Amino acid sequence: MANFSRIEVVNVMKQTGLVPLFYNSDIEISKKVIEATYKGGARLLEFTARGDFAHEVFGELNKYVLKALPNMIMGVGSVTDAASASRFMALGANFIVTPVLREDIALVCNRRKVLWSPGCGSLTEICRAEELGCDVVKLFPGGIYGPDFVKAIRGPQPWTNIMPTGGVSPTKENLEGWFKAGVTCVGMGSKLIAKNAEGNYDLKKIETDTRTALNIIESLK
């Protein structure tokens, strides 16, 4: 079961403005990366479950986070069907993120009162997601639509909470464009959690970049 209510998750998304995205099949590497984002100030992380046995990796990671990283909210992304969503919620996922709008996923998440964030790319999809109880809409791929799309949506719908994913980087120029357009938070993956030339994660850089991004976001609110 989730350890945080959907309202708590939304509030932390609004407060911090940042959801790091990460996946690695190695549990020990994943622990270190998540810890680096936590030290940098992140309090949410979307585990992008794209590999074989991803549910097993997430289950172990979530147990670790519950013991070692207080108030870190773990969610799961790249979820494509209701069965997968249910499996991850059984392992303690506090929010579910999907690449597309799937009504079957809305039903199982709402039944457990777990926040779900579907990938949407039109006003019609966003409206349908909100009719199905969505609190935070994922704009994907964010880099294709851009801040102007967000601004256009929030003109007639100022109540809509939008989280762009893809096309977001930890620079002032990039983040300023998104937050001035009215996003609630941003999802950031490889631009934040990148490998060095040797193919390893630079944990100190991840920590520093996370802290820098959060400071920039705070200054823009």
N, C-alpha and C positions, 0 to 999 in steps of 0.2 A: 504493500500500500504506500501511497505518497505520504511523505512526512510534512509537506507544505500544502496548504489549500490553494486553489486556483487564484483566490484573491491575494494571498501572500505572494504568489509567484508574479502576478501582474504588478503588484506594488514594487517588488524588487526590480523588475524590468524597468519600471518608470524611474525609480530612484537612481539606479546605476547607469542605465542606458546602454548596457553592453552585454551581449551573450556570445562568448567565445564558442567556436565550433571546432570539434576535434574528434578524430578516430585513429586508433592504432590497435592492431591485434595483440600487441605485447602488453600485458597487464602492468608490468613494472615500469615500462617506459610511460605508459598512460598515467600512472600514479604521479610520476615526477612532473609531467607536463601540467596536469591538473593542479598540482601543488604550486607550480610556478605562477599560474594564472590567479590562484587564490592569494598568494603572497603579494601579487600585484594589485589586489583589491577586488577582483571579480567574485561575484557571489552567485553566478549562474554559469552552467556549462551545458551545451548541447552535444551529446555524444552521437555523432553521425554514424549510425549503425549500418555500414555498407559492406562488411565482410562476413565470411563464413563464421559461424559460432559467435556472432557479435553479441547475442543476448547473454552468453556465458561470460564474456569479457565485461559487459556492463554490470552484470550481477555482482561480480567480484569487486569492480571499481566502486560501485555504490556502497557496498559494505565497508570498504576502506574509507570512503568520504564521510560516511556517517560517524565513524570513530575518530578520524584524524582531522577533518576539516569542518568545524562547526559552522552551521548556517550556509554551507555551500549547497545550492539547489541543482540537482542533477536531472536533466531531461534527456530525451532521445529524439534524434532527427532522422530524416530519410526513411520514415515509416510509411509503408505503402498500402497496408490493409488492416482491417480491424483485428484480425488474429494476432498480427505482430504487435499492434498497439496494446492489446490485452496482455500479451506475454511480457512486454516491457513494464507495464503498470504493475504486474504481479511481482516484478523484481524491484519495484520502488521508484519508478520514473515519476517525477513530479510535473512534467509537462511533455507533450508529444508534438513534434513538428513534422509536417508532411510536405512533400514537394508539390502536390496538387490538392485540389479540394475533393475530399472523399467523405461522403455523407455517412458511410458505414463507420468510419473512424470517429466522426462527431458523436454518433450514438453511444459507442462504448466508452468514450472519454467522459461524456456528459453523465452517463450512468454512474461513474465513479467520482464525478465532480473534479476531474483532472483537466487542467488547462490544455487546450489543443490549438495549434497555430498552423492553418493550412496555407500552402503556397497558392497565391492568387495573382492574376495578371490583368484583371479588368474590373470595372466598377460593378458589373453584374455578379461576378464571382465573389467580390468582397461583400456585397449586400447579402448574397445567399449564405455566405459563411456566418455573417452576423445574425441572420435569421435562425441559423442552427446553433447559436449560442457562443460563437467565437468572440473572445475578448481581445486578442491581438492577432492581426492578420500578417502573415508573412508575404512580403513582396519579393517574388522570385521569377527570374533572376534580376536582382536589383539594379545591376549595372546596365541592363538593357533599357529599363524604364527611366531610371534616374530621379533626382529630386523634383524635377518639374512635374512628374507624374503624381508624386505624393502631394505636392501643393495643389494640383488640380482636383484630386480626390477629396482632400480635406476642406476645400472650398464649400461644396454642398454638404459634406459630411464631417463636420469638425469633431464629432464624437468617435471617429474611427481611429483605432490604435494600429499603427503600421510598423513592422519590423522588416526593413530591407535586408536581404542576404545575397551576397554575391555583388562584387563591385564596391565593397566597403573596405577602406584601409585606415590604419591608425595615424592619419595625418590631419592636421588642423583644417587644411583646405577641403579635404574630402568630408570629414565629419561636420564641418560647418555647413556645407551644402545640404546634407541630409537633415540636420537638426533645425536649421532655419526653415526648411520646407515643412517641418512638423512631425517628424517621425517620433515614435515613443521610445524606441531603442533600435540598435543595429546588431545584426549577426555578423560575426567576423571569423573567418577560418584561416586559410593559408597566409593571408596578409599579416595576421597576428601571430600565428603559430607555425612558423616556417622552419625548414631545415637549413643548416649551413652547407658550405661547399663539400664537406665530408659526408653529408647525408645524415647528420645527427641534429637533434634539437638543441638549440642554444638556450638552456633554461633561464639563464640570467637575462638574456635579451627578451625572452617571452615575458618574464616578470616585469622588466622595465617598460616594454612596449604596452603591456596591459595597463600599468600604472599611468603611463603618459596618455593613453587613449581615454581613460577614465577622467583624468584631470581636464583634458580638452573638453570632453562631454559636459562635465560639471560647469565649466566656464561658459558653455553655450546655452545652458538652461535659464 
